Amino acid sequence: MATDYTYDAASIDTGADSDSFFSVPELIVPPSPPEAHRAVITSVTTTTLNNEKQSTKISINLTSRDVPTVDKSLDIWVPKEYLAVIGSPTFDPTTLAAGQQISFRMNFSNSDKSATLQKLVFNPNSVARSAGRDPIALGLKKVTPGDLEGFVSNLNAMLQGLEVIMLLRERGGEPPYNHVMEVKDILAADAYETKPGRFAKYQLAWENA
């Protein structure tokens, strides 16, 4: 005899919270430790997002030598008001809006010589120049102000193929991307040999390679 699985809707306890039927205790996701990888800069590219703001970024793309499946990029967002004159030696960054000044100061240039592109390319002791990359020897040409593609092409010539160390940390913020590992800095290939102390809090990927 077949079992009757019909039910009377009136008999359901409507006072119950619908979430309580599948209430499962949560297990905390532990934070991942910061990681240091020996890596190679594979390219420098630019992308303009198809969104309302039409945001433009310059991406320094890297592949880990220790874990070849780890491909990351250090993304530099170009301030909107700087985009039209990027590469101009006479541009006055104080004309940027306050928020864009912060981005410019962190990524492009500041008086402490500590901006991302200063440390990687522009400074005399930058990662690229310390590795022997010279703009004149590479035949780089000064770009017309606003020529983003030319600007990025020059960056690519200075950085592509360089062996470096990339530092990864969790993105933070709200789920679901808070535990995604992001590139926080790119250092010279010999950075661990010259200053091992700065890696004290990092998990060294090459020790497990």
C-alpha positions as CSV (number, residue, x, y, z in Angstrom):
1,M,0.0,0.0,0.0
2,A,1.5,3.4,-1.1
3,T,2.3,5.8,1.7
4,D,0.4,9.1,1.6
5,Y,2.8,12.0,1.9
6,T,0.2,14.8,1.6
7,Y,0.0,17.3,4.5
8,D,-2.4,19.7,5.9
9,A,-1.0,23.3,5.4
10,A,-2.9,24.4,8.4
11,S,-0.9,22.1,10.6
12,I,2.4,23.8,9.8
13,D,3.8,25.8,12.7
14,T,3.8,29.3,11.1
15,G,5.5,30.7,14.2
16,A,8.8,29.1,13.2
17,D,11.6,31.1,11.6
18,S,12.1,29.7,8.1
19,D,15.9,29.8,8.6
20,S,15.7,27.6,11.6
21,F,14.9,24.5,9.5
22,F,18.5,24.6,8.1
23,S,20.3,26.1,11.0
24,V,23.8,24.7,10.9
25,P,26.6,25.9,13.2
26,E,29.3,27.9,11.4
27,L,33.0,27.1,11.4
28,I,35.2,30.1,11.4
29,V,37.3,30.7,8.3
30,P,40.9,31.3,9.6
31,P,42.8,34.2,8.0
32,S,45.5,33.1,5.6
33,P,49.1,34.2,6.6
34,P,50.8,36.8,4.3
35,E,52.9,35.1,1.6
36,A,56.1,36.0,-0.2
37,H,56.7,34.4,-3.6
38,R,59.6,34.6,-6.0
39,A,57.9,35.7,-9.2
40,V,58.3,37.0,-12.8
41,I,56.6,40.1,-14.2
42,T,55.0,38.7,-17.3
43,S,53.5,42.0,-18.7
44,V,52.1,45.4,-17.9
45,T,48.7,46.0,-19.4
46,T,45.9,48.5,-19.3
47,T,42.1,48.0,-19.0
48,T,39.2,50.4,-19.0
49,L,36.2,48.8,-17.3
50,N,32.8,48.9,-19.0
51,N,31.1,50.4,-16.0
52,E,29.4,53.7,-15.2
53,K,32.7,55.3,-14.1
54,Q,34.7,53.9,-17.0
55,S,37.5,53.3,-14.6
56,T,41.0,52.7,-16.0
57,K,43.7,50.5,-14.4
58,I,47.3,49.7,-15.2
59,S,48.0,46.0,-14.3
60,I,51.5,44.7,-13.5
61,N,51.0,41.0,-14.1
62,L,53.0,38.3,-12.3
63,T,53.4,34.6,-12.1
64,S,54.9,32.8,-9.1
65,R,58.0,30.8,-9.7
66,D,57.3,28.8,-6.5
67,V,53.7,28.0,-7.3
68,P,53.2,28.3,-11.1
69,T,49.5,28.2,-10.8
70,V,49.5,31.5,-8.9
71,D,49.0,34.3,-11.3
72,K,48.3,37.7,-9.8
73,S,48.4,41.4,-10.7
74,L,49.1,44.6,-8.9
75,D,46.5,47.0,-10.2
76,I,47.1,50.7,-10.3
77,W,43.9,52.8,-10.8
78,V,44.5,55.9,-12.9
79,P,42.9,59.0,-11.5
80,K,40.2,60.1,-13.9
81,E,41.5,63.7,-14.2
82,Y,45.0,62.5,-14.8
83,L,44.1,60.1,-17.6
84,A,43.8,62.8,-20.2
85,V,47.4,64.1,-19.5
86,I,49.1,61.0,-18.3
87,G,52.9,61.2,-18.9
88,S,52.9,65.0,-18.9
89,P,56.0,66.4,-17.0
90,T,54.3,69.7,-16.4
91,F,51.1,68.3,-14.8
92,D,50.2,69.8,-11.4
93,P,48.8,66.9,-9.3
94,T,47.5,69.4,-6.7
95,T,44.7,70.2,-9.2
96,L,43.3,66.7,-8.7
97,A,40.3,66.2,-6.4
98,A,41.2,65.1,-2.9
99,G,40.5,61.4,-3.4
100,Q,42.4,61.3,-6.7
101,Q,45.4,63.0,-5.0
102,I,45.6,60.1,-2.6
103,S,45.6,57.6,-5.5
104,F,48.2,59.6,-7.4
105,R,50.4,60.0,-4.3
106,M,50.3,56.2,-3.5
107,N,50.7,54.9,-7.0
108,F,52.4,57.4,-9.3
109,S,54.6,60.0,-7.5
110,N,55.2,61.6,-4.2
111,S,57.9,63.7,-2.5
112,D,59.1,60.7,-0.4
113,K,59.8,58.7,-3.7
114,S,57.7,55.9,-2.3
115,A,54.8,55.6,-4.8
116,T,54.4,52.2,-6.5
117,L,55.7,53.3,-9.9
118,Q,58.5,55.3,-8.3
119,K,59.8,52.2,-6.5
120,L,59.4,49.9,-9.5
121,V,60.5,52.2,-12.4
122,F,61.0,55.9,-11.9
123,N,63.6,56.1,-9.0
124,P,67.3,55.7,-9.9
125,N,67.4,52.8,-7.4
126,S,64.0,51.4,-8.5
127,V,63.5,47.6,-9.0
128,A,63.8,48.0,-12.8
129,R,66.9,50.2,-12.9
130,S,68.7,48.2,-10.2
131,A,68.1,45.2,-12.5
132,G,69.9,47.0,-15.3
133,R,66.9,48.3,-17.2
134,D,67.7,51.7,-18.8
135,P,65.1,53.7,-20.7
136,I,67.7,55.0,-23.2
137,A,69.3,51.6,-23.8
138,L,65.8,50.1,-24.4
139,G,65.0,52.8,-26.9
140,L,62.0,54.2,-25.0
141,K,60.4,57.3,-26.4
142,K,58.8,60.1,-24.5
143,V,55.0,59.8,-24.8
144,T,52.7,62.5,-25.8
145,P,50.7,63.6,-22.8
146,G,47.6,61.6,-22.6
147,D,49.0,58.6,-24.6
148,L,48.0,55.9,-22.1
149,E,49.1,53.1,-24.5
150,G,52.5,54.6,-25.0
151,F,52.9,55.2,-21.2
152,V,52.1,51.5,-20.5
153,S,54.2,50.3,-23.3
154,N,57.2,52.0,-21.7
155,L,56.4,50.5,-18.3
156,N,56.1,47.1,-20.0
157,A,59.6,47.5,-21.6
158,M,61.1,48.4,-18.2
159,L,59.4,45.6,-16.2
160,Q,58.5,42.6,-18.4
161,G,60.6,39.5,-17.6
162,L,62.1,40.9,-14.4
163,E,62.5,38.4,-11.5
164,V,61.1,39.9,-8.3
165,I,59.5,39.0,-5.0
166,M,55.7,39.6,-4.7
167,L,54.1,40.0,-1.3
168,L,50.5,38.8,-0.9
169,R,48.0,39.6,1.7
170,E,44.3,38.9,2.1
171,R,42.0,41.6,0.6
172,G,40.0,42.0,3.7
173,G,36.6,43.8,3.9
174,E,33.3,41.9,3.5
175,P,32.8,38.3,2.2
176,P,32.9,36.7,-0.3
177,Y,36.2,38.3,-1.4
178,N,37.8,39.1,2.0
179,H,40.1,36.1,2.0
180,V,41.3,36.5,-1.6
181,M,45.1,37.0,-1.7
182,E,46.2,40.3,-3.4
183,V,49.5,41.6,-4.4
184,K,50.5,44.3,-1.8
185,D,54.0,45.0,-2.9
186,I,56.7,44.0,-5.5
187,L,60.3,43.9,-4.3
188,A,63.6,43.3,-6.0
189,A,64.6,39.7,-6.4
190,D,67.4,40.0,-3.8
191,A,65.2,41.7,-1.2
192,Y,65.2,38.6,1.1
193,E,68.9,38.3,1.1
194,T,69.5,42.0,1.8
195,K,66.7,42.5,4.4
196,P,65.4,39.2,5.7
197,G,63.9,40.8,8.7
198,R,61.1,42.4,6.8
199,F,59.8,38.9,5.9
200,A,59.4,37.8,9.5
201,K,55.6,37.7,9.2
202,Y,55.4,36.2,5.8
203,Q,55.1,32.5,4.8
204,L,57.9,32.0,2.3
205,A,56.5,30.1,-0.7
206,W,60.0,29.0,-1.9
207,E,60.5,27.0,1.3
208,N,57.6,24.7,0.3
209,A,58.3,24.7,-3.4
